[in-house]
Amino acid sequence: TGSWTGTPTSFSFRWQRCDAGGANCVDIPGATSGTYVLDSADLGSTLRVAVTARNSVGEVTAVSAPTSVVS
């Protein structure tokens, strides 16, 4: 989940598949847990995760750097 200020009370995850340059990212259907198992559809792509932290004040999302190209 990373490091957060503001004492988050919950987190949600969206794994995204991006092109080889780490751009043009789209959500991977059903990939909403803290871990993701690679699929053959990931070959030639990079991946990143968007983590949303929530508390009583609101929510904020942070996005990881993309992985290396999946080979």
C-alpha atoms as one frame of an Amber mdcrd trajectory, in Angstrom:
protein
   0.000   0.000   0.000   2.959   2.342   0.368   3.419   5.158   2.865   0.580
   7.603   3.463  -0.221  10.504   5.748  -3.677  11.142   7.157  -4.202   7.629
   8.571  -6.015   5.804   5.745  -8.729   3.422   6.870  -9.012   1.470   3.601
  -7.227   0.889   0.315  -8.324  -0.243  -3.135  -6.235  -1.355  -6.102  -6.492
  -1.155  -9.901  -3.815  -2.912 -11.934  -3.222  -1.400 -15.350  -1.628  -2.690
 -18.550   0.421  -0.092 -20.452   2.311  -0.054 -23.724   6.037  -0.855 -23.794
   6.867   2.786 -23.074   4.696   2.871 -19.952   1.942   5.012 -21.522  -1.615
   4.410 -22.772  -2.553   2.462 -19.631  -5.917   0.744 -19.224  -7.405  -1.065
 -16.241  -7.115  -4.858 -16.335 -10.622  -6.269 -15.789 -10.916  -7.996 -12.417
  -7.390  -7.044 -11.277  -8.351  -5.284  -8.047  -6.362  -6.995  -5.294  -3.028
  -6.102  -3.746  -1.229  -8.621  -5.963  -1.473  -9.495  -9.642  -0.448 -12.705
 -11.432   0.908 -12.167 -14.929  -1.171 -13.347 -17.876  -0.144 -14.080 -21.480
  -1.959 -10.845 -22.467   0.742  -8.947 -20.547   3.569  -9.993 -22.903   5.230
  -6.949 -24.463   3.482  -4.579 -22.058   4.398  -2.827 -18.839   2.220  -2.877
 -15.719   1.471  -0.417 -12.958  -0.886  -0.265 -10.011  -3.102   2.589  -8.874
  -3.678   2.538  -5.096  -6.490   4.607  -3.606  -6.317   5.396   0.118  -9.454
   6.508   1.946 -10.280   8.007   5.345 -13.087  10.114   6.835 -11.806  13.252
   5.060 -11.692  11.800   1.539  -9.537   9.784  -0.798  -6.399  10.127  -2.882
  -4.853   7.875  -5.546  -1.163   7.224  -6.175   0.126   5.382  -9.254   3.296
   3.277  -9.269   6.051   3.559 -11.830   5.615   1.048 -14.662   7.413  -2.276
 -14.557   9.942  -3.362 -17.133   8.455  -4.800 -20.310   6.987  -8.241 -19.611
   8.816 -10.870 -21.670
